[in-house]
Amino acid sequence: MIAKDRKGSGLGLSIVKWIVTLHGWQIHAENELGEGKKMVVTNVS
């Protein structure tokens, strides 16, 4: 469980996106009400 009162630098997702793009893969977010967000990485090679 992740505490909502924790603060971060906000760099995590941009670093992941950079790595995913570097490998030629794709990343997208899926969001369902009450379920939270899910990041999906797809290898398109």
Buried (B, 14 or more C-beta within 10 A) or exposed (E): EEEEEEEEEEEEEEEEBEEBEEEEEEBEEEEEEEEEEEEEEEEEE
